[in-house]
């Protein structure tokens, strides 16, 4: 009796009681009881086939707001339910689909299979179990918890980020099909798992092959749904056509004993009348041995045809036996990891075993390369960010910076080579390598790519030889790289390099993404690397072919050279000039290629001679080369292509020049070289001198021509840390921070004089690296010494000065503290300060920041833009010459990784940046965490208000300057033109005429007559094109990338990033063009009626940096200037700037100010010194706080 009572008591404590196997129905909802000891029941709506309840071990796990179902719900179905022995079968039928759910007595599982005759017209073929995330909190991949991305969407509506910059997406839960038998969600203590199990051949009717991957889990929010998927077919980086037939069987499994096995016995399906199900007895196998793939790789076999797909891992010896396969003829593929290296055909019969051995036959690495980066194995393993890409977005803060990379063969780590080449982010990648003379013949370069987006594919330049553009890869019409997928259309691009291109010694390969498409940042055309290798040989070929071998495409591009026999012998026929094929013997260039050096004046003389002779014919070439020769910073390579171009012209137009080249048109003087040359390589400036640098090699491009000016070696993480530590030591030593103000002011004045002497040189450097026209740069840089020099005490100089003088005249003060106290307040420097400067005004903005920081006595760390760092590095050398001590001014070039390392260092006590608003927010959070000061000049979208009473000509001229100076690449560019209706038509007519004039006079930026240059990069160009084209508004001027040649100097616009002045009408206040920065020469024009409407439009923007007002009514001007939400407001002018005038923004345009006393004081902090000047007796009488004399004492 006691035992019976105890048994009853334990039963009462148990959360469940086993129920009977079977089903019941009520109001069209069927409740199915599996008869499990864990009491597993579920409910199915017979009208829709939706699962509305999943009840396990006393708990409801179904998400209440949405059902579990196929696709996104089947809608209306034909429903039936039957019992056969220990099995209950539910069948749901639509026009093109039959879905089965099977329950076995005693199991806590729903076994399923889905038969289709066509793909769903809406949605994707998938089963989704929508589970309660408050109970089932955990999955294998937290990166799929998209509900954590509360800060917003990174792209589309499926990739999100949080306030820390971490990214989340359901796509980051994917696993390769070959490895994906079970995926799951669980309770936080792992006491309950709900798993999707895909045993055996569950994927046989899916598409994509063994390495395809798709969404497994997605948690939408803490109290939302935790979705568990089985994706059968989708368009996510899909490489095959969809199959139809029976998908599965698969199972939704509930467990209290951990993650279930992926090996479920589903043989009972053969007795259930499942359409399309093929039992084991109706299947066959393939066995054999795979050879030619090292056991150090995964050896994978794959079979596929239009009806099915299968795969298996081979043993280390290569032995394999396939899964049970449906009868038919299959393509059989051998993979080395994920790279297909052999294919053949094999036929499978029911009940039989076919022997089919296979050997690797198309491995690119089967012959030894001269060098190789990575491994040709179908995966980007080992490359930069490859270890993170499957589980986070490329913009995630945990990713290493996607900077432009120069990889040096033999010394660079594989981990610095990018896993992906992204047109708008890290284009190009440079490979530097050394060859011996025996390796300089014809060669083959192979670039393996595992996946491409938007037609992205590589085009290479080898030294100065431009390789052909390969055909676009198959468009998968799907994001992959940004959604955790690296594999899709495996392609190996093979480029035959002609003999004579490679040289003994140092060589360069430049890999650029090309595409007819565009896009922003990581959604610009891109491809993922598998490997890159060079094979040197003496072979040549004469054809271009594309061969496809089962999911691997090899594109081979070869070149050919024909010969022409002439009276002077057999020479190369390089092309035509004026319709005449040139086949005369070539004029011998003074300095042959083999002995060419950048310092050889004979080179310049020779090229100058020929360009002088044929100035009109070769004007575009002259425009690009002569200015660089004048600077002495462009090393003219005497290569056959250039020689032939000159000689064709010479022969066709001046045949006599062939015979007597040195007697014709000899110029009276060779251009003077103002610089011996730009250096080929720059590094950080640390310790008062240029350092070699040990970070990435960053090519600096001329945006007007696309040519590389030089390379800049970024600062490594260790160099950043050491530079900041040394800067702190210099500050603590007092060599600058405690030097007398007169000393610091004289050093700054000396620096100003040195800078004045170099203005023409710096202007040309600025023009080359930014593309801005030379007349802009000379005018802008001519004022820079004003920020530095001391002239109040040096009257022999002009009176334009600021910070050096401020340093001498700025004083502390005595606070009116009560009592017999002297309270004097001084300002002391902060310590080590960091500055991050942009590409658009490299020198101006750097000096605006450096001058007050140095004047205040700080040690300064500057990270210039990686797009235009040269002039700032050169300026630092002038500073050292002027007497700025070592480690007081350091320049650390590099990308975002260098910037982050600088601003994250707790030694840094202030950060001052000019950047976009998103960057400012990200850096601000880091700086705030270090309790450091922060100044940020960020984005802008300046409104320009033009009233009816404005002087029309003056307003048009001023607005054109506001809008298009610096190619519209300033944060105060006048981009929103608001014109009162009474003047609107007249203004538009005159303004468009001005725009036409500006456009017609664009040319080589180094031509003093040129009006406007290019934008800074291909990324900037694509952004302008996209924002204008997608606006859907009326483009009344410009709007398309410039091609062709300049009318003033023949300059070839197609080589650079030229975008014309562009005017758009009809833009609404809510439009992107009205609200967001283009950062290019694009303006919108909007009419207004009243002053109130103009003010409302002007302030209808998140930015508040600059604004302009054009009116003859000064009362109105003052009234509006007070109400416009902008830190800078110009009246009847624009872009005016002075060292004494504070510069900064309101709203999302920044915090703090540049220029003026405010900037100087922001680089200092006040120090209050309080001195008791009372007599000793008075102090004894009044200041003994603890005296027991009853007298009142002062506290504070």
N, C-alpha and C positions, 0 to 999 in steps of 0.2 A: 504493500500500500504506500509506503514511504517513497518507493521508486516511481510509482505512478504520479504522486504529487509533485516530485522534483521534475519529472518529464513535462508535466503540464506547466510548471513555472518557467522552465527554459523556453518552452514554446511561446509563452506569453511575452518573453523578453525578445524573441527573434523578430526582426523587422518585416519578415515576409512569411507567407505560408504557401507552400506549393499548391498550384491550382491544376485543373484538368486541362489536358491538351485539347484544343478545339477552337471554335470561333462562335461569336454571336453577332447580331446586327441590331441596329436601332437607328431609325431615320436615315438610312443610307450610309451609315458609318459602321464598318466592320471592326470588331475587336478580336484580335488573334492572340491566343495564349499558346506559347510554345511548349508548355508543360515543363519548363526549366525549373530546377531546384532554386534558381535565383529569381524566380517569378519574372519572366520576361514577357511582356505583352506589348502590342502596338495596335494603333488604330489607323484604318485606311478609309478615305472618303471614296465611295464607289462611283461618284460622279466624275471625279478628277484624277483618281489614283494617288492623291496626295496622302502622305503619312502625317497624321496630326498628333500622334502621341507615341512616345518611346519610353516605356515604363520598365525600369530595371531595378531589382533589389530594393523595392520600396521607394524609389525616387523617379520623378518625371524628368527626363533629360531632353525632351523635344523643346525647342525654342517656341515660345507661345505665339509670337507675332507672325511667323511665317512657317509654312509646312516644309517637310522634306519631300523631295520629288525629283523627277527626271526633267532634264533640260532646265527650264525655269517654270515648270508646271505644264502638264499636257493639255490643260483645258478640259474638254469633254471627251470621255473615253467610253468604250464598251467594256464593262466590268464583269468578271466571273470569278468564282471561288469554289474550289473543290477539295475534298479530302480523299486521299488514297493511302490507307494504312497509316504509317507514321509520318505522312507528308501532307501539308496543306499547300495548295498552289493557287496563287492569285494571278489572273491574267488581265492586263489592261491593253486595249487595242485602239489604235487610231488608223487613219488612212495609210500611213507609211511606217508604222511602228507597232511592235508588240513587246510589252514589258512584262516580265515574269518576276514574281516574288514567291519564294518557297520557304516554308518553315519545316524543320525536322523536329520530331518529338524529343524534348529534353535539351535541345540546344538553345542558347541565347543569341541566335544568329538569324539574320534575314539573308537568304541566298537569292541572288538575282541574276538575270540575264536579259539582254535587250536585243531584239531582232529588228533590223531596219531594212527598208527597201530604198530609202532616199535620206539625204541629210535633212535635219530640221530646217524649215524655212525661216524660223525665228529662233535665235539662241544657239547654243552649242550642245553637242551630244555629251551629256554628263549626268551623273547622279549626284545630288547634293543632300547630305544629311545636315539639317540646320539644327544645331544643338545649343543648349543653354550655356553661355560662356560664364555665367556666374557660378555654375557648378563644375563645368569642364573647362578649367582655366588654362590648361597647359597643352602645348604640342612640341614636336621635335624642333620647330624652327620659330622662335619668338619674333624673328624678322617678318613673319607673316601676320603679326597682330596689327592689321592696318588701322584699327581703332586707336592705337597709340599715336598715330600721326595727326595730332590735334592742331598743329601749327598751320597745316594747309597741304595742298596737293603739289607735288613736285612736277608731275606731268599727268595729263589726262585726268581720269578719275579713279586711278588704280595704284598710284604710287604716292605716298604721303611722307611727311617729315614732322618731327617734334621740335620742341624749343631748343634742344641740344644739337640739332642738325642730324639726328639719326633718322634713317628712312625705313619705311615699312611697306610691304605689298604682299598680297596673296601669291604673287609670282615667285616670291623668295622662299616658298615652301616646296618648290619642285625638286624632283629626283629623277635621274635617268630611268627610263622604263626598265632597263635590264636589271636595275638594282631595287626596283620599287615593287615589292610584293605586299608590304604592309605599311600604311601610314595611319596615324592615330591622334586622338586628343584624350586628355585624362583629367581627373581631379587633381588638385594641387598636391595631395599626398600620394598620388598614384594608386589609390585603392581601387579605382575603376578606370578602365580603358575602354574607349569606343574606337574601333579600328575599321578601316576599309582594307579588305584583304583581296588581292588579285592573284590567285594561285595559278600555277600551270600556264595555260595559254590564254589568260584573261585578255591580253593585249593583241591577240592574233588578228583581229579584224580592225584594230586601230591603225593609224598611219604614223610614219615618221622614223621607224627603225629603232634599234636598241638604245640609242643615245638621245632620242627625243625626250622631252620632259614637259610636264604640265602642272597645273595648280593642284596642290594636295589639301591645304588647309587655309583658313582665313578667319581671324577673329575680329569682328567689326567693332566691338567695344566691350568694356568690362561687363556690362549687363545686357549685351546684345547677343547676336548669334556667333557661335563658334562653328564654322562650316567645315565639313569633311567631305571631300570630293572623290569621285572616280571619273576622270576625264577620259572619254572614249575617243572623241574626235574634236579638234578645235583648229582654228587658224593661227595658233600661237607659234610663230616661226616654223610653220609646217612645210616640209620638203616634198611631200607626196600628195597625190590625189586621195580623196577620202574613199575608204572602202565601205561597203554595206554588207549586211549579213548579221550573224549572231555575235554580239559583244559579250564576253564573259565565258563562263559564270564568274561572278564576283560576290563578295559577301560583306554585310555590315555586321560586325561582331562585337558583342558586349562581354567584358571579361572582368573578373575580380582577381585574376592571378597573373597580372602583367600583360605585356604585349603578346598577342597570339602568334602562332607560327603562320608562315605564309604557305604552308603545305596542307591545304584542306582536301579531304577526299570528297570529290564531287561526282563520283561515278554514278550516283543515284539519279543524276539528271537524265541518263539514258532511258529511264523508265517513265519519265514524266511527260513525254510528248512535247518537248520543247522544240519549236521550229528552228532549223538550222544547226541543231546540236549534232556533232559527229563524235560518236563514242570511240574509245581507244581501239576497238577492233577494226574500225574503218580508217585508221591512220597508219602511217609508216614513219620510218626514221632514216636519217643519214648519219653515217659514221665515217671516220677517216682520221688523217693526221695532217695538221697544218705545219708547214716548214717555212723557214726564211724569216721568221719573226723571233727575236730574242725573248727568252723567258723573263727578262727584266721588264717586259711590257705585258699588259693584259692582251691575251690573244682571244679575239672574239670572232665567232662565226655567225653569219646572218643570212637568212633565206627570205626571199620575198617574191610575190607576184601580185596580180591585181586583186586576188581574193584574200591573201593572208600574209602574215609575217611572223618569223620566229628567230630566236637567237640562243646562243649558249656560250659560256666561257670554255675555252679549251684548257687542258692541263698544261703544266709547265713544259711537258714534252711535246705538246701540240695535239695530243689525242683528244677527240671529241665525239660525242653522240648527241644528235639533235633532240629537241623535244618531239613528242608525237605530233606529226604534221598531217594536214589534209593531203590527199593525193593530188598530184599536179606537177608541173614543171616550174622550177624556181631559178631565179638568179641567186647564186651563192657568193657571198662576199667574205673575204678575210680582212680583219682589221688589226692593225698595230696600234694598240690603245683605241683611238677613235678614227684613225686614218685608214681608209680602204687601200689595200696594197695588192689585191688580186680579186678577180671575179671569174666565175665560170657558171655553166648551167648544170642543173641536176634534176632528175625526175624521181618523184616519190610515188610509190604504189601502196595501196591499202594492205596492211599486214606484212609488208616487206621492209627490208633494210638495205639501203643503197650505200655502197662504199664510194666515197669521193674524196680523194686526197687533194690538197690545194697548197700551192707554194707562192710565196710573195714574189711579185713580178714588177711592181710599179712603185717601189719605195724610193722617193727622191734621195734618200740618204744611203742607197745601196752602193754608191761610189763615194769615195772620200772627198769632202769639199775642202776648199782652201780655208774657209772659215764658215761657221754656222752659229746662229743665235737661236737658242731654244732647240727643240727637237721636232722633226716632222712626225707628229703622232696624232694630229687632229685636235690638239688641245693647247691652250695658251699657258700651260703650267709653267710657273717660275717667273713669268713676266710681271711687270708692275701692276698691282691690284688684282691679279688673276685669282689670288687666294680669297678675295672678298667679293668678287663680282657676282657670284651666284646668290648672295644673301643680302645685297644692299645696292642702292642706286649709286651710279658713279659720282654724284654730288655729295654723298654722305661724308660727314666730317672725319670718319674713320678711314676713309680712303686716303692714300698718298696723293699729293697734288698731281694733276694731269698737266704737267708743263711740257713745253717743247723739249725734246731730248736729243742730245748727241751721244751716241753710243760708240765707244772706242773699243774695237776688237782687240782682245788680249789683255785689257785692263778693266773695262767696265763690267760690273756685275749684271747677270741676266735680269736681276730684279729691277733694274732701272729702265729696261726696255719696255715700252708700253704694251699692254695686252691688246689695246685697241688704238687705232688711228682715227681721230675724230676731226673732221674738217674744220669746225669752228672752235676747236679747243686746243689741240696739240699738233697742229700741222705746221711744218713737216717733221718727220723723224730723220735724223742724219746719222749715218754710219761712217765712222772714220776707221781706215785700216791701212796697213802698209803691205806693199808687195815687193818682191824682188824682180829683177829684170827678166828672169825666166818666166814670170807669171803675168806678163803684160800683153799677151796675145789676146785673141778672141776668148770670150768667157761667157758663162751662163749664170744669171742671177735668178734665184727662185724665191718667191714670196708665197708662203702658205697662208691662206685665210680660211677660217672656219665659219664665218658668218659675216654677211654684209647688210647694211641698212641704207635705204634710199639710193641705191645704185653706187654706193661708195666702193671704189677699187683703187689700187695703187698705180700711180705712174711715177717712174723713177727718172732721176737725173744722175748720171754717173760723171763726176767731175763736171765738165761743161757740156757733156753730150746728153740730150734729152731723149729718153726712150719713148717708143710709141705708146699711145693711149690704148689700153686693153678694152675689149668690149665689156659692157655692163654685165654683172652677174644676174642670175635669175632673181627676180624681185619676189621675196616672200611676203611682201605687203604686211609686215608685222614688226613691231618693236621686239628686239631680242636682247641686245647689249644692255639696255637700261632695265630690263625685266628679268635679269638673272640667267639668261641663256647665252652660251658662247658658241653653240654649234647649230649650223643650218646647212648652207650651201658650201660645202668644202670645195675650195678652188686653189690650185697651185698656179700662180702666174709665173711664167718662165720668160725671161727677157734675154735675148742674145745680144751681147755687148761686142761691137765690132773691134777688130784689132786696131790698136792705136789710141783707144780711149783710156785704158788703164795705163798708169805710169809707174815706173820704178820709184818707190818711196811712198809718200802719203797720198791716199785716194779718198774720195768721198762719194757716198751714195745718199741721195736725198729722196725720201719716199713721201709723196704727196697724195692725199685723197683727192680724186677727181670724181665728178658726178654732174649730171645735168640737173640735179635737184638741189634744194637748199634746206636749211632748217636752223634752229637755234641750239646753241651749246651741244648737249649730248644727243639731241635729235637731229643734228646736222648729219650729212652723209658720213658713214664710218664703216670700218671693217675691223674684224678681230684677227690678230696674228696667230698663226700656228708656229711658224719659224721663218727665218730668212737665211739663205745660204748662198755662197759664191763658189762656183766651180770654174777654175781657170783652165783653158785649153787653147788649142790652135784651130779648132774647128769653126766653120761658118756655115750658114744656111741661107736660103734665099726665099723662103716662104713664110707666110703667117697662117697658122692652123690652130684650130680649137678641137680638142678631142675630149669626149666624155666617156668615163668608165665607171658606171654604177656609183653615182653619188659623189664622184670626184671629178672635177673639171680641171684640165691642165690647159692654160692658155699660153701658147708659145709665140713670141713676137720676135721676128728676125729681120735683119736689114740686108740690103743688097747694094752693091756698087757696080755700075756698068763702066765700061771703058770705051774710049773713042781713039781711034788711030789717026794721027795727024802727021804733018811733015816734020814736026819737032819730036815725034816719038809718041808712045802710048801713055796717056795721062788720064786721070779721073775726070769724068764729065759730071760735075757736081750739080748742074742745073741750068736755068736759062736766065737771060737778062734782056729785056726788051724783045723777046721772041727769038733771040739767037742763043743756041746752046754754046756755052763756053768750052772750048777744048784747046785753047792756046797753052803754051807752057806758062807755068805760074811765075809771077814776079817773086824774087827771093826777098823775103822780109829781112830787114837789117838784123834783128835779134831773133834767131831761130827759137823754136819752142823748147828745144833741149837746153838752151842756155838762158832762157828768159828769167829775169828777176824783176821784182817790182821797182827796184831802184835804177834800172837801166834807162837813162834818158834817151838812148837811141830808140828804144821802143816807142816812147812818146813822140819823138821826132818823126819816126816812120809813119805811125798811125795818123799823127797830126797832118803830115804831108798829104796823105791820101784823102783824109776827110776834108782838108782845106781845098784840095783840087775839085772834089765832087760834092761840095757843100750842099748844093740844091738837090742833087740826086739822093744823097745819103743823109738828108737832114734828120730823120728820126734817129739814125744811129749816132749822128753827131750830138744830138740833144742828150742822148743817154750817156755818152762816153766823155765828151770833152769837159764837161763840168767836173767830172770825177778826176780827169787828168789834171785839171787846174788845181784841184784840192790835193792831188797826189795821193788820194786814198783809194783809188780804184786800180787794181793791178790788171792791166790789159793783157789777157792771155793771148798769145799769138798762136791760135789754133787754126786748123785748116778751114773751118767754117767761116771764120772772120776773114781770113786771107782770101778765100774764094769770093766772098761777097764783095770785097773791095776790088778784086781783080776783074770780076765780071763787069762791073761798072767801068773800070778803067779800059778794058778792051773794047767794050761796045761803044762808049762815048768818046774816048780819047785813045785811040789805038797807039798813037805815038808815045804815050806815057809808058807803054810796055817796054819800049826800046830805051828810053832815056828818062827813067823816073826821077832821078835826082836833079834833072835840069829843068823840070817843069813846075811852075807855080810854087816854088819854094817859099814858104812864109818868111817874112822878115824876122820874126822872133818866135821861139817856142814858148808856149805859156809858162809863166812862172809858177812853180809849185809852192803854194802857201804852207803846205805841210808835206813832210816826206811821205807820209801815208797814215791812214788809220791803222792801228794795229790789227792784225788778223784775229787776235784773241785778247780779251780783257778778263780780268778777274776782280775779286773784291778789293776794296781799298781799306786796308787795316794797318794800324800802327804807323801812319804817316807815309805809306808807300803802297804801290800796287802789289797785290799778292797773286799767286798763281790760281788759287781757288781749287777746291776738290769736290765741288758739287756737279750738277748737270751742266752740259754744254748747251747753251741756248743761242741759236742763230738769231741775229738781229736783221730784220728784213727792211728793205726800202719799199714802202707801200706804193710808191709810184711805178716801180718796175718789177716788183716781186723778187728782186735779186737779194742775196745775202750780203750784207755789208761787212759783217764780222761775226765772231762768236763771243759770247760772254759766259764765263764759267761762274755758275752760281755759288753762293756760300753754302757749305755743308752745315749740318746741324751742329757739329762740333765747332766750326768756325763762327757760327752765330753766337754760341754760348761763350766761346773764348773772347770774341770781340766785345760782348757786353760786359764780361768780367773785367777785361782790360780797361774798358771805358769807365767803369766804376772805380778802378784803381787810380786812373788818371784824375778823376773827379776828387777822390779822397786825398790825393797828393797835393791838391791846391794849385797845380801848375797853371791851370786856367781858371778854375772856379774861384780861387782866392787871389788871382792876379789883380793888380790895381785897375780900376775902370779905364784909366787913361791908356794903359797898355793894351787892353782888349780892344778899345776903340781904334787905336793906331793900327793894330793888326787887321781889323776889319776894313779900315781905310786903304791899307796897302793891298788887301785882297781886291777891293773895288777898283783900284788903279790897274792891277794886273788883269782883271776881268775886262776893263774898258779896252785894253790893248788887244784883247783876243775876241772882241765881239764879232768881227766878220767871220772868223774861223768857227766860232761856236754857232753862228747863224746858219752856216752851211751844214754843220753837223746836225743841227736841229732839223733842218729841211730834209736832209737825207733820211734820218731815222723816223720822222713823223710824216713826211710827205707834204708838210705845209710849205706854201710858196715862200721864196727867199725874201721877198720884200716885207712880208709879215714878220718873219723871224728877225730881220735886221731892225725893224722898228721896235718890236717887243723887247729884244735883248738889249737894245741900246739904252733902255731905262733901268736895267737890273742893278747897275751900281748904286742907284739911288737908295736901295734897301740896305746898303752896306756902309757907305763911306762917311767919314767925319769931315765936314767942311766948315762947321761953325768955328772951329779952331784952326782951320787951314783955309784962309780966305782966298788964296791963290787958285783954289779949285772952284768949280761952279757951286751954286747954292742948292743943288738937288741932293738931299741926303736924308737919312732918317735914323736907323738904329744905332749907328756909331755915335751920332750926336745925342740921341736919346740916352745912350749909356752914360755919357758925360753929364747930361743935364737932369736926368731923372733923380729924384731925391726922396728920402724917407720923410717922416713927419713925427712931430711930438704930439701924442694923444693928450687931451685935456683931462687927465686922470686926477681925481680929487685927492687932497692931502699933500703932504710933503714928499711927493713922489715925482720922479722924472720918468716918464714912459715914452721912450722913443721906439718907433716902428721902422724897421728896415725890411728890405726884400732880399731874399737869398735864393740861389738857384735850386732847382729840384733834384738834380743828380743826373742820371742817365735818362735821356728822352729819345723816343723813337718816332720816326716820320715815314709815312708811306705815301709816295707821290705817283701821279698818273702819267699817262703817255702824252696827253694833249698839249701840256705846257711843261715839258720836263725841267727846263732851267728855271722858268719863272716861278713855278709853284715850289720847287725845291728851295730856291733862295728866299722866297717869302717865309718859309718855315725855318730854314737854317739860320737866317740873319738874327731874328729875335732870340732864338735858342742859344746861339753862341754869345750874343751880346749879354745875355743874362748869366753866362758862366757855366752852362751845362755841358756835359759830354753828349754828343749827338750821334745817333745811329739812323741812317737813311736807307730805306729800301726803295729804289726807283722802279718804275714799271719795267717789266722784262721786255716790253715792246720797244722801249726807247731809253735805255740806261746809259748810253755812251757819254753824252754831254755831262751828266752828273758825275760820272767817274772821272772825267777830265777836269771838272771844276774842283774836285777834291784835291787833285794834285796842285792846282793853283793855290788852294787854301794852305797846303803844307808849305809851299814856297813862301807864302805871305807870313808865315809864323804861327799858324795854328798847330799846337803841339800834337805829337803822336797820340792816337787813341781818343782825341777830343772830337774828331770828326771821322766817322767810319761809314763807308758805303758798302752795303751788302746786297748785291744783285741776286735775283732769283724770282721764283714764282710764289704761289700762295703758301707753299710749305715754309719758305723762308720767312714770309711775313708773319705767319702764325707762330713760328718759333721765336721771333723777335717780340711780338706783342704779348706772348704768353709768359715771358721771362719776368719773374717777380722783381728783379732788380730795376726794371724799367718803370719810371715814376710818372711818365706822361706819354701818351700816344697821340699823334697829330696826323690825320689822314685826309686825303682827298680821294674820293672813290664813289662808287655807286651806293645807293641807299641800302640794298641787301648786305653788301660787304660791310658797310658802316655798322649796321645792327649786329652782325656776327662778331666783329672786332670789339664793339662796345661792350658786349656781354663778357668777353674775355678780360678786357681792361677793368671793368667793374669788379670782377671777381678778385682782381689783384689790388683793389682800392687805390687805383692810379687815376690820374687826371686824363681827360679825353677831350680832344677837339676834332670835329669832323665836318668837313665841307663835302656835302653829298650831292645827290641828284637835283636836277632843276628842270623846270618847264616854263620858262619865263613868258609872261604875257606882255604884249606890246599894245598899248591903247593909243589909237590914232583918232583924234577928234576932228570934227568938221573944220574947226578954225586953225588947224595946224598948217604950217607952210608945206605945201605939197612936195616940192622938190627936196627940201631939207628932210622931210619925214621919209620919203622914199629912199634917199641916200642913207639916212641913219638906220632905217629898218633893214635895209640890205646888209649893212655892216653888222648889225646885231644878229642877223640870221645866218650869214654865210661866212663870216670870218672864221678861220680855222676849220673850214668845211663843216661848220655847224657842230663841231666837237668841243663845245665848252658847256659847262653847267649853267651858264647864264645866257646861252644862245636864245635869241628871240624866236621862239618856235610857235607861239600862239598869237597870231596877229588879229587884233580886235579893232575893226575899223567902223567908225560911225557911218550910218547909212547915207548921209548927205554927201560924203566924200568917197564912198566905197567904190563906185564905178571909175572915177578919175584916178583914185589910188591904184586900183587893180591894173588899169591900162599902163600907168607909168611904172608900177612895180614889175609887171611882166616884161616890159621893155628893158628894165634894169637887169632882170634875171637873164634875159636873152643875151644882153651885152656881157655879163659875167661869164656865161657858158661859152660864148663864142671866143673868149680870150683866155680860156683855160689851156694849159700846155705843160711843158716841163716845169716842175716846181722850182727848179734852179734858174729858170728864165725870169729875169726881173719884170717882164711884161705879163707874166702869167697871173691870173686873178685868183684862182682857187685850186687847191691840190686834192688828192684822193682822201678817202677815209683810211683809217689806220690798218685795217686788215680785212681779209676775206670774210671773217665773222661779222665785222661791222657792216660791210657791204651787204651781206645777206640779210642782216637785221633790217637795214633800211629798205631793201627790196621787199622783204616779207611784210613789214608793217604798212608800207604804202599799198602793195598789191592786195593785201587782205582787208584793207580798210573799206573797200567797196564804195569809196567816195570819188568825187570828180578830180582827177589829176590834170591840172591846166598848164603845168610846166614840168619838164623833167620826168622823173618816175621810172627810168630804166637805166641800167648800168651803161656806162659810156664805152663804146668801142670805136674803132677807126682811129684817125690821126688828128692832131691839133691843126687848126687853121693858122696858128701863129708861128709854129716851129716844127710841125710834122711829128710831134711826139706821139708814140703809140699808146693810146689809152687802154687797150685791151690787156696790156701786160700788168697793169696796176689795178687798184681798187677805186676807180673813179666813178663817182655818182654825181650827177649834175644838180644844181640848185633846183629844188622841187617844191611846187606849190600845190596844195590840195584844198579844194573848196567843199562846202557841204558837210563838214565834219560836225558831229554832235558832241555836246559836253561829255556824254558818257562813253564816247569812242576811245579806243586805245590811243589813237593818234593825238587826241586832245589831252589825255591823262598821263601818258608814259613817255619817257625819254626815247627818242630815236638815236640820238647822238650822231647825227649826220645832217646834211644840208636839206632838211625837210621842214616846211612850215605849213601851218593851216591858216586859212583866212576866214574869219567869221564876222558878219556884220552885227552891229548893235544900234539901238535907237537912243537910249538914255544913258546918262552917267551911272545911274543905279544898276542898269543891266550890265554895263561894262564892268563895274566893280564886282558884281556877282559872278560873271564869267571869269574874271581874272582870279578870283579867290576859289573858284571851283576846281581845285587840284590839291593833291596831297603835298606837293612841293611848294617851297616858298623861298627860293634863293634870290632871284633877280626879277625885276620888272621894269618896264619903260612906259613913259607917258609923253605923247606928242600933242602939244596944245600951245596956243598963244595966250591962254587965260591962266595966269600964274596963280590966281586964287584957286581955281579948279585943280591945278597941279599940286599945290600944297595940300588941299583937302583930300584928294585921292591918294597921294603918297602916304598920308597918315593912316589910311584905311586899307591899303593893299597889304596883304599878308606876305611880305617878302623882306628879307634882311637887307637888300640893296634895291634902291629905286632911283632910276635915272629919269630926268626930265629933259626932253629935247636933246638927248644924247644917249649913248650906251657904251658899255664895256669900259667906262672910265675907271681907272685904278690908280691908287697912290699909296706909298708906304704908310702914310698917316691915316688912311681911311679904313675903318674896320670893314671886314669882308666875311660874310657868313650868312647862314640861312635860318629860316623859321620852319616850323612843321617838320616834315621828313627830309628837309634839305640840310639838316645838320645841327650841330651844337657847338657853341664857342665861336671865336672869331680869329681870323688872320688879320695881320696889319695893325698898325696903330699901337697906342699904349696898352690896349686890351690884350693884344697878342704878346707883347713883351711881359706883361704882368702874369699872363697865363703860364709862362715858363719860369715863374718865380713863386715863392710863397712868403707870406708876411711873417716876420719874427718880431715879437713884442718883448722889449727889454725894460724892466721896471726897476728903478733905482731909488732906494730910500735915501733922501738927502737931509733928513732930520739930524739934529745933533745926537750925540751918544746919550746925553741925559734925557732928552725928549723920548728917544727910543725906549730907554729903560722905564720911563714913566707910563708910556702909552702902549707899548708893544709886548709887554709881558702878559701874555694871554692867561697864564695859569697863576698869576699873582693873586694872593688872598688879601687884597686891599680894598675891595668893594668898588673900585673905580671902573667906569665904563671903558670897555676896550673895543677897538675897531676890528671887525671881521670882514676881510675882503677889501 
